Amino acid sequence: MNEQAPNTPRQNPLGTKPVGSLLRSFAVPSIVAMLVGSLYNIVDQFFIGQKIGELGNAATNIAFPLSTCCISIALLFGIGGAAAFNLAMGEGKRKEAVDYMGNATSMVFICGTLLAVISEIFLRPLLLFFGSPAEVLPYAEEYVRVTAIGFPMLIFTSTGGHLIRADGRPRVSMFCSLIGAIINTFLDALFVFGFNWGMFGAAFATIIGQYASGLLSLWFLLHAQTVKLTAENFIPRAAGVSRIVSLGFAPSINQISMTIVQIVLNNSLRYYGSLSSYGSSIPIACVGIISKVNMVFMSFVIGLSQGMQPIVSFNYGAKKYARVREGYLKAIRTGAVFAITAFLLFQIFPRQIMSIFGEGSPEYFAFGISYFRIYLLFTCVNFLQPISSNFFTAIGKPKRGTFLSLTRQIIFLLPLILLFPLFLGIDGILYAGPCADLAAALVSGILVFRELRAQRVLMLTQDADAA
């Protein structure tokens, strides 16, 4: 765990080592950390599905908007803090960099505690607002009453991972996440099957794992390699928090968009499902499983984009535009491989994937298979928008990053979820997904092409000045 990182911008390997090697060293631990985060949901889904069945699966989907809220806060201060830190270090502004890291940490605990309190006080109306059918509500309440206690540490585990990677220690970040996931998996089996605690057992196992990862991440952050954090750095300052928020807003708003879409989607599935042969609970249960499976694929893509972030941020701050361009293009090529692999799995093996999470009625599998094959039809291009959005954030252009993060969820998907079912019933929800995915990919490609062309002009200007 003793990963040394030089203190000066001139010596920093982010500006000197081969970009491909850097991307592997940062992206692999980031991907593992993201997969571990997904594993919390997948493991709970597996044990709940096996023990409780369709209603348990539906309950975790109803609770999912709160998980995406946690991720949103983590990305706001995690990616925002990491980007601000790396940009400042690349520019040689060491004092500012340390303040960004400390301020990001403080804000996470403040916001996480606030979210936990709100969730506990207003739980039932929140779950009804999220689209819970009456028969699912007791399971969702039991699950969230416990998991809300872990929100501050869940958020900090993710944020701490970003900041530890920005400090040049991606393997440490991966290690912290893995510890929590291993604990969660072991305790899930023990509590759900061994003690027969059901939803409560799955939730209790989850928060124990989160606290283990969070406390470990905090220890490593307090013993950073490139900088030394003091109590003064943790005092939130308006200028520092504003800079962090501006850089983290794009990935954060993407998660908020997912939360909004998830709520609308659940309510639409409940309404149009009740008008179909599937009923109101089956579509919600299926979508809950498939969303979490899709999160595994997105973990590869988002982890890749997060691994790209410190490389791109530092080199953009150091005006090494050729390395910025190389980092983005290598990330895009790797993301395409992940996306095509996921597309083939979703199209060929949908029933087998559904079966992992328990048995169900013929209608349950019929809807799940259709959702996999139609809603996720353009998974093959779903790498482009998140990587490109994070790219703009990493180079200090958060407005473009924010716009891209809104394209799929808010600008395209949300209106289509509301519009298509008016003509096609519940099938309209399925067809909204691929239309939004394709449109978002096209917009991302256009904006990034323009940015890379502008950076090429800067490179040519640099070469002319040097000559």
N, C-alpha and C positions, 0 to 999 in steps of 0.2 A: 504493500500500500504506500510505500514511500516513493512517490513519483515526484521527482524534482522538476521545477520549471524555473528557468532563469528569470531574473528580476528586471532586466532592461529590455526595451523594445528591440534594440539592435540584435540582442542575443536570442530573443524569443523564437522557439522552433516554429511557431505559427507563421512566421515570416520567412523562414529559411528551408525547412524540411520539404521534401516532395509532397505536393498536394494530395496525390493519391494515397500515399502512406499516412498522411495526417487524417484524411477522411476516414480511412479504415480504423485508425486508432481511436478516433472520436465517435464515429458513427456506430461501431459495433457495441460498445458499452451503452450508448444512448438507446439503441434498438433493444438491447436486453432490458434496460431500465423501463422502457415503454411497454415491452412485452410483460414484464413483471407487474406493471400497473394494470394491464389488461387481465392478467392472470387472477388478480383479486376478484374481478367480476366473473370471469370464466369459472373459477373454482367454486365460488358460491352458487353460480348457475347450475353447475354439474351436480353438486350435492343436493341442492334444493329440488332440482328436476327429478333426480333419482328417488328422493325421499317423499316429496310432497306432490310433484306432478305439475300439471298445466297451471293451476292457480298460483303455485309458488313461483313458477317462471314468469307469469304475468305480473306478480307483485314486484319482482326485482326490476321489471321494465318500468312500472309505475314510479318506482323510487329512483330510476336512472337520471332524471333531470337534476336531482340534487348532486349526484356524482359529477355531472358535467359542469355544474356550478363550481364545485371544488376544483376541477381541472382548469376552469376558466380563471379563477383567482391564482392558481399555481402558475399558469402561463403568463398572466399579466405581470407578476413580479419575478417569476423565474426567468423566462426568456427576456423580459424587459431589463431585469437586473443584470443578466449575463451579457446581453448585447451592450448595455451601457458600460459595464465593467471592461469588456474587451475593446470596445472603441476607445475608451479613455486610456487604457494601457497601450494600445497601438499609437495613440497620439502623445504618449509620454506623460499623461496627467494622472500620476499615481495616487495622489491624495483623493481626487474625485472618484477614482475607481473603487477605493476602499469604502468610501461613503455609500456608493451605490450598492455594494454587496451588503452592508449592514442595514441600510434602509429597506432593502427588499425583504430581508429576513424579518424585521420588525413588523412590516405591514402585513405579511402573511399571517402571523399569529393574531394580529388584531382582527383582520377580516375573517379568518377561519373561526375564531371564537364567536364573532357576531353571527355568522351563518349558522353555527350550531345552536345558538340560543333561539334564533328566529325559527329554525326547523322544529325544535322541541315545543315551542309555545304554540305555533300555528300548524302543527303536523297534519291533522285531519283535513282542514280546509285546503291545505297545499296538495295533499294526495288526491282529493276530489277534483281540484283544478287541473292536476296532471292527467286526469282522465280515468281514474280508478272505477271499475264496476263495483257494485255493492259486495259481490261475493269475493272480490280480491282485496278489498280494503283492510280487513283484519290482519291479513298476512303482511301487507305493505306497512301497516302501522307497527307491527311487532318488529319488523326488520329495521325500519328507519329510527325507531326510538333508541336503538343501541348504536347503529352506525353513525348517527349524528354526533355522538360523543367523540368519535375519532376524526371528525372533520379537520380540526386544526393540524393534527399530525399527518393526515392524508395529504393536505395541501402542502405542508412544509416538506414532506418527503420528496415530492415532485420538484418543488422550488429549489430545495437544497441540492438536488441532483443537477439542475441547470447551473447553479452557482459553483458547485464543486468541479463540474466539467470546465467551466470558464476559468477556474483556477489551474487548469491543466492536469486534472486527475480523473479522467473518464472511468477508469477501472474502479476507483473508489466509489463513485456514484453507483455503478453497477452492483458492487458488492453490498452496499447499503440496501438497495432495492431487493436484491435476492434474499437477504436474510429475512425480511418481512414476509416475502412470498412463501418461503419454505415453512416458516412458522404458521402462516395462515392455512396452508394446505394441510399440514399435519393436524392442526387443531380443528379444521373443518371436519375431517374424517372422524376425529374423536368426539366432537361435540354433537354432530348431526346424527351419525350412525351409532357411535359408542354410547353416548349419554342420552340419545333420542331427544335432543333439545330443539330440533326443527329450525325454523326461521331465526329464533333467538340464538341458537348455537352458531349458525353461519355468520350472523352479524357480530357476535362476540369474538369469534376467531379472527374476523377481519380487523377489528380495532386493535387487538393485541398485536397482530402483525404490523399494523400501521405505526403503533407507538414504538415498536422495536426499531423499525426502519428510520422513523423520524428522529429519535434520540441519537441513533448512530450517526445520521447525517449531520445533526447539530454539532456533535463532537468533532467530526472531521472539518466542518466549516470553521469552527472556532480555532482549529489548528491548520489554517490555510498555508499553502506552500509559497505562493508568490507575494502575499501581503500579510500583514498582521492586523486583525480586528481588535478594536478596543471598545469599551462601553460607549464612548462618544459616537462611534460610527453607527450605532444602533438607534440613535435618536432621530426620528423622522424629520426631514427638512423638506420644505415645500418644493424647492428647486430640484432636489435629488429625486423625490417621489414623482414629480411631474415628468422628469426625463425618463425615468423607468417606465411609467405608465404609457408615455407616448410610444416607446419602443415595444412594449409588450401588448399594446392595445389590439394589434392585428390578430395575433393568435388567440388572444383572450376573447375578442368579439366573435371569432369563429366558433368558440365553444358556447358562448352565450346564444349565438345563432342556432347551434345544434340543440340547445335546451329549448328554445322557443319552438323550433321545428318538432322536437320530440313531443312537446305538450300538445301542439296542434295535431300531430300525427296520431298520438294516443286517442285523443277525443274523436278524430275522424274515423279511426279504426273501430272504436266503440260504437259510434253512430251507424256507419255504413255496414259494419259487421253484423249489427243487430237486424239489419234489413236483408241480410244474405243467409245462406245456409250454414255459414260458419259460426254465427252467434257473436256476442260482444267480446268474449274472453279469449277465444282461440287466436284471432289476429294479433291481439296485444301480446299474448304469450309467444307466438312465433317471431314477431318482430323483436321482442326482447332478446331472444336467443340469437337471431341473425345479426342484430346490431352489435352484440358483443363479439360474435365471430368476426364480423367485419372490422371491429376494433383491433383484432390481432393483425390483420393485414395493414391497417392504418398505423399500427405501432411501428412496423418496419419503415413506412414512409415518413412518419413524423420523427422517429428516431434518427433517420437519415438526415432529415432537414435540420434537426437539432445538432447533429454532429457536424454539419456544414457550417452552422452559425458562427462559432468562434473563429474558424478559419477565414470566413468571408469578412466578418466584422473587423478582425485585426488587420487584415491586408487592405481593406478599404480605408481604414483609418491611417494606415501607413502609405496609402496611395500606390499600392502594388496591384494595379487593375488586372494584369494578366493572370495573377493568381486568384483573384476574385472570380473571374470568368471561368477559369479552369475548375475551381471548386464547385460552382453551380452546375456546370455541364456534366461533371463526373457524378454528382448527386442525381441529376435527372436521368442519366443512363442507367444507374443502379436502380432507381425508383421504377423505371419501366420494366425491368426484369421482375421485380417484386409484384408489380401490378398484373402483368400477364400471367404469372404463376397463380395468383389469387383468382383471376378471372376463370382459368381452366378448372380450378378446384370447385368454385362455386357453381359452374355450369355442369360439371360431370358428376359431382358427388353430393348434391344437396340433401338427399334423404339420409345418407350415411352420416353427414354432419349433424343433422337434426336428431338422429337416433342417439347420439352421444349424451344428450341431455334428457333422456327418459323417453318413455313411450307416450303415445297419444292416439286419438281417434283418426280414422281415415281423412276426415276433414282437416284435422290439425296438420297432417303431413302434406295434404294437397295444397293448402295455402302456403305452408313453409317452402315447399319446392318452387311454387310459382313466384314467391317473393324473391328467393335466391336468384332465379334465372331471369326475371324481368327487372326488378328494382335495381339489381346489381349488374345489369348487362354491360354498362360502360365502366366497370371497375378497372378495365385495362388502361384508362386514361386518368384515373383518380389520383395519380401521383403528382400530376403537374401543378394543380392549384395549391395544395399545402406547401410544397417545396418552394414554389415561386413566391407565395405570400411571405414565408419566413425569410426568403432571400432579400426582399425589399426591407423588411424589418431589420435584418442583419446589417444592411449598408446604411442604416439611418434614414430610411424613407418610409416612415410608418403610415403615411396617408395612402400610399399605393398598396402597401401590405394590407391595410385595413379594408380597402376597397375589394381586393382580391379575396380576402377572407369572408366577405359578405356575399360574393357572387353566387356560390353554390346554394348555401342554406337560405338566405333571406331574399336575394334578388330573383333567383330562379325557382328553387325548390318549394318554398313556402306558398307562393301564389299558385303553383301548379297543383299542390296537394289540395288546395281549396277549390280549384277550378275543374280539374279533370273528373273527380268523382260526381260532379253534377251531371255529367253526360255518360260516364262509364261505371258508376257505382264504385264499389270497393276496388275494382280492377284499375280505376283511374289513379289510385294512390300508387299502385305498382309502376305504372308508366311514367309517373312524375319523376321518379328517381333517375332513369337513364337520360331523360331530356335535360335535367339540371346538370348532371355530370358532364355531358358533352358540351353544353354551353359554357360552363365554368372553365373547362379545359381550353376552349378556343380563346376566351378572353385572356386567360393567363399567358398563353403562348404569344399573343399579340403584344402585351405589355412588357414581357421579358425580352422579346426580340428588340423592342425599341431601347430598352435599358442597356442591353449588351452592345447595341450599335453605338450608343452614346459613350459607353466606356471604351470602345475601340477608338473613338475619336480622341479621347483623353490619352490613350496609350500612344497614338501616333504623335500627339502634341509633345508628350514627354520625350519620345525618341528624337523629335526634331530639335527640342531644346538641348538635349544631351549632345547632339551632333554639333 
